[in-house]
Amino acid sequence: MTTIVDVEVHDVRFPTAASGDGSDAINRGDYSATYVELTTDGGPTGAGFTFTNGRGNEITCAAVRALAHHVRGRTVAEIAAEPVAFWRSLTADVQLRWLGPEKGVIHMATGALVNAVWDLRAKLAGKPMWRFLAEAPTDELVATVDFHHITDALTPDDAAAILDKGRDGLADRLAGLERDGFPSYTTSVGWLGYPDERVRALTRDAYAQGWRAMKMKVGGRIEDDLRRARIIRAEIGPDALLMMDANQVWGVDEAIAAMGVLAEVDPYWIEEPTHADDVLGHARIARAVDELTGGRCRVATGEVAANRVIFKQLLQAEAIGVMQVDACRVGGVDEVLAELLLAAKFGVPVCPHAGGVGLCEYVQHLAIFDHLRVGTSLDGRMVEYVDHLHEHFTEPVRTRDGRYLLPTAPGYSATMRPESIAQFRFPDGPAWR
């Protein structure tokens, strides 16, 4: 029986701000990870993390340490036997919950710990996370979901029906993924801090590598946004997909006005067009964008949606046409399962948010599982790809012709190389001296 004997937390930061990598209308930071290791009494080490943008990573590390006593000393079997009780021990801590509830730093720290436990479980089972989830019995998956506050939209019976139906054709879907990989789009071409010629060169190179869906950042001067969008569209032609991401910079009326201009280049979606918590604002933008583009463009959001309840409201309000789950903004795999099931119930495709540090490594597993057992269709499904920092993981993502290849190693692909931790540990690693 494997017991978690200790929780180690590392503040790991990469100096990406200087090059403009990851720059958008609001953020320009140093991609960072609150990296968690769960050591066991003779078994493998569970790895998990949450992603931050530089300063403030020390706060998330402190939150993990404050929650660690809920994990330390527990057996993996005990956690797996009562997953909701375990999850609530973190999210409903009688004192720390006040700092959320179920949002912000405390919830991100919860996600780091929960994901580390799932990595440990998958490693002990000898399976990559996507397979560990896809092969799990329906009752076990349903028992993992905390349905509190969402039964008005999704019940345990609803979830069981979706997961049972997902068994039909699973082998054929898996064979297709093993043969072709999982569809992807790249954001690496269009960071807001890149000059025009770099955008042009990166777009041309990505197209040559097989990507037929690309995303750019918008939210600067509208003239600049349109000029850069025209550059990308000219390089990829009329048939490839061009997505846009405003990173919440616009108000509702601003978003509608901006999309009236940017509709010229035929965007496939506009991501985070306004404040992440403005459910009704997103709904109004979605209706306007649908009218402006004749139904060709949709609203996408979710990378900073705090929890399953926000997603429930976005879906109920018909505010989004694409749901973007972040693997470690919410409370780890348990909560992601709830969100995937909600999306399936409402018929909205999930295209997980990635990039940053290790998010691509995480979400490939979630998207594959979603296709195999939950959403089942590839229509409108893509995983974001950003070509940064994969070399720091022992099992980095692999792509071919613009598609993710299936991970094969046991676990959640979350294990960071020890030498990378040592080099980029803040503030005493060599990279920061």
N, C-alpha and C positions, 0 to 999 in steps of 0.2 A: 504493500500500500504506500503510494508516493505522498510524502508530506512536503509542503512548502516551508522551508526552514528560515528563509531570509528574503528580504526585498531590498535590492540595491537600485539606487536612482542616479542617473548621470545627466548632467546638463551639457548637451552637445550642440555646438553652433558652427555653422559654416558661413564664411564671409562672402555672401552672394550679392550684397547691396552694391558693392563697388562696380560690378559688371552690368548691373541693371537686370540681372536674371530675377524673374518673379515680380517685376515692377508693373504696377497698374495705376488706376486713377487715385487710389488711396494709399496703397502699401508700397513700401520700398524697404525691405528688411534683409536680415541675415537668417536664412532658412535654418531652423533649429528643431531639436527634438528633446523632449523629456523622455529619456530612454530608461526603461524598467527591466530588470532581470530578476526572475524568481528562481532562486536556487533551491534545490530539493535534496532529500536525503538519499542520494545515489542515483537519481534519475536525471533526465535532461534538464536544461535550464529553459524556463519560459521567458520569451522576449516580447515586449510590447512598448508602445510609445504613443505620445501625442505630439502633434506638430504645432510649433509656434513660429513667430517671425522675428526672433532675436531677443531684445530686452523684454523682460517678463517671463522668460523661460524659467528663471529661478523661482518665480511664484508658483508655476505649475509643478515644479519639482517639490516645493514645500507642501503643496496640496497632496501629492502622491504620498509623501512621508506621513502626512497627517491621517491618511486613510489606510496606510499599510497594515495596521494592526488587525484589520478585518480579513486580511489574506494570510499573514504570517501565522504559521502553526497549524493551518488547516490542511486536510488531505484533499487530493484532487477528487477522490471518490465521493467525499462528503459534499464538495461543491457541486459536482455533476448530479448528485442525487436530488438536490434542492436548489436549482439554478436561480429561481426567482427570489428565494429567501437570501441567497448570497448576493444577488444584484441589489436587492433592497438594503442589505446591510451597508452598502456603499452609498447608494443614492438617498437613503432615508436615515442616515446617521443622525441621531437625535439632536446633535449640536451643529455639525458641519452642514447639514441640509440647509440651514439658514443662509448660507453663503450662495446658494443657488436660487431656488431649488431646481435641480436638474438642468442647470445651464451654466455656462461660463467656465471659469478655471476649475471649479470643483468637479464639474461633470466631465471635463476633458481629462482630469486626473483619474476619475473613475474609468473612463474609456481605456486609458493606458494600462491600468491594472487588470481590467476585465479581458482586454485583448491578450495580455501576457498569459492569463490563465487558459484562454482558448488555444494559444500557441502551444502551451504545455500539454494540453489534452490531445491535440492533433499529433504532436511529436510522440507521445506515449502510445497512440494508436498506430503510429507508423504511416500516417496519411497526410498529404497536403490538405490544407484547411478546406478547400472547395470540395474535395472528395469526402472528407470527414463529415461535412454538413449534408452533402447531396445523398449520401448513403444512410444517413440517420433515419430511424423510424419516425413516422409522422408524430406519434404521441410524444416522443422525446423533444422534437423541435417545438411543438406547441407548448410543452411544459417549460420551455426556455423563455417564452415571451411573457413580459409583464403587461397584461391587458388593462391594468388600472388606468382609467381616464380615456380609453379608446374604444370601449365596447359599444359606444353609439355609432361607431364606424366599422369596427372589426371585432367579431366574437371568436372565441376558441373554436367553435364549430365552423365558422367561415374559414379560419386559418387551416383547420384540418382538411376541409374540402379542397382548398387550393393545393395543399401539399400532396394530398392523395392523387389528385388529378395530374400533378406534376410527375408522377411516376410513369404515366403513359408516354411512350416515345422517348424516355430518358436515354436509353442506349443509343438510339439514332442521333439524338442531339449531341451526346458525348462524342460519338464517332465523327460528327461534323466538326466539332471544335478541335479534336485531335488532328484532323486532316487540314483544316483551314485556319485555325486560330480564332481569337475573339476580335470583333471589329473595334477599331480604335480611332481616336482623333488626336491631333497634336496641338498643343498650345505654345510650343517652343518658338514658333515663328513670329509671334506678334506681341511681345511684351511692350508696354507703353514707353519704356525708356530706350528702346532700340531705335536708331536712326533709320530712315527710309531704305537706304541701300542694304542695310543688314536684314531688314524685313524681307526685301525682295530676294536676296540671296538665300536666306533660310527657307523661304517659301518654295523657291525653285528646287532646293536640295530635298526638302521634305516630299515634294511631289515626285521627284525622281526615285525616292526610296519607297514609294508606294502609298503614301497617305493621300486619301481623297476626301478628308474632312479636316479642317483646320480652324483654330480659334484665335481671335485677336482681342486685345484689350481696347476698350473705348471709354469715353468719359473725360477726355481732354477737350480742347476746342473742337467744335463739331466739324470745322473745316479740316482740321488735322485728322480726325477720325475718318472722315469720308475719303481723304486723299490716301491714307494708308489702306483702307478697305479696297479702294480701286486698284491699288498696287497688287494686293493679294488676289483679288478676283481676276485680274489680268493674267496672273501667273498660273492659276489653277483652272481657268476656263469656266464655262457656265454650268457644267454638270457636277463638279465637286461641291461639297458643302462648306459654307463659311459661317461660323458661329461667332457671336460677339459677347463680351463680358464687361459690364459696367461696374462691377464690384461695389454696388449700392450707392454710387456717387450722386445719382439723380433723384430729384423729387418726382412725384407721379406725373405731373404735367410736363416737367422737363423730359422725362423718359419718353412720353408719347410724342412730344415735338421732335426729339432726337431721332426716334425711329421713323418718323415721317421723312426725314432726310436720308437716313441710312438704308431705307427700303430700296433705294436705287440699286444696291449691290446684291439684292436677294439674300438676306441673311436667313439661316435656317432656324436660329434661336437667338434671343437676347437674354443673357444670363444676369441675375442679380440686378435688375434695372432700378430697384429702389431699396429702401431699408429692409433688412432681412425679416423683421417682425411685422411688417405691414402687409398682412394677409389681404385685406380689402383693396389696398393699393395695387398689389400684384394682380388681383382679379380685374381691376379696371384697366390696367395696362394690357393684360392678356386680351381683353375684348377689343381694345383699340388697335393693338398690333394685328390681331386677326383681320380686322376690317381694313387696315392700311395695306396689308400684303395679300389680301384675298385668300387668307388661310395658309399662306406658305411659311409664315414665321410664327414661332410659339415662344412662350416665356419659360425659362428654366431657372430653377433656384434650389438651394438646399445645402450648399457647402458650409454655411454657418448657421443653418437652422438648428436650434438648440436641442430639440428632442422630438419624440414621436408625436407629441400633442400638436406642435407647430405644423408638422407634416400632415397630420390629420385635418387640420383646418385649411391648409392650402389646397388639399384634395377636395374637401367638402365644398369649398368656395369656387371650385373650378378655376383656380388662380394660376395653375401651372400645367404646361403640356409636356414637360420633361422634369423628372424628379432627380435631384443630384444629392446623393447621400455621401457624407464624409465619414470615413471609417473610424475616426477618433475625435471628432467634434462632439458626437453623441456618445452614449454610454457603452460603447463597445459592441461586440457581435450580438449580444442579446437584444439590444435596442434596434440595431440594423435589421435583424430578422423581422421585428414588428413593422418597420418602415417598408421593407420589401413586400411584405404581405399586404399592407395598406395600399401600396401602389398597384399591386395586382388586383385587389378588390375594386379599385376605381379605374382600372384599365389605362394607367399612365406608365410609360416606359421609364426605367431607371438607367441613368447614365452617371455613374459615380464620379464624384470630384476626386481628382488626384493631383500629382505634382508634388511640390514641397519636398520634404524628407521622408521617403519611404511610403508615401501614400499610394503610389502606383503599385508597389509591392503588396500592400494590403488589399486594395480594392479589386485587383484582378480576381482574387478568390471569391469575393462577394458577387461580382458580376457573373462569373461562371456558375456559381451555385444558383443565382437567380434564374439564369437561363435553364439550368437543368431541372429545378424543382419548383420554381415559383412563377416567374413571368413566362417562361418556356419559348417565347418568340424572340428572334433577333431584330424584328422590325423596330427601327428607331433606337436600338440599343448600341451604345458605344462606350468604351472606357477611355477616359482622358489619359494622354501620355505626355509627359514632360521629360526632356532628355537631360536631367540634372541629378547628380549625386547617387546614382544607382551603384556605383563602384564601391560604396561604403557598406554594402550588404553582402552577406555570404551567399545568398540566393537571389541575385538581382533579376528584375523582369527581363524577359527576352521577347523581341518582336521580329516579325518578318513581313515584308510587304504591307506595312501599316497595320498589322494585327498582332495582338498578344498571343504568345504561345503558352500552353498550359504549364503551370508549375508542377514539378514532380517530387520535390523534396518534402519530407514530413514537416508540418508546421504551417505558420502563417506568413512565411517569407520575411519575418520581422527582425531576424538576428543581424546585428551590426558587427562589423569586423572589429576586433579588439584594438587593432592599430589605429583605426579611424577614431574610436572613442578616445584613445590616448592623445592623438594629434589635435583633435578639435574640441576636447573638453574645455569648458569655460569656467574660470578665467585663466587656468594655469596650463592649458595645453600649448604646445609650441606654436600653433597657428595664431594664438592670441597674445603671445608675449611681445 
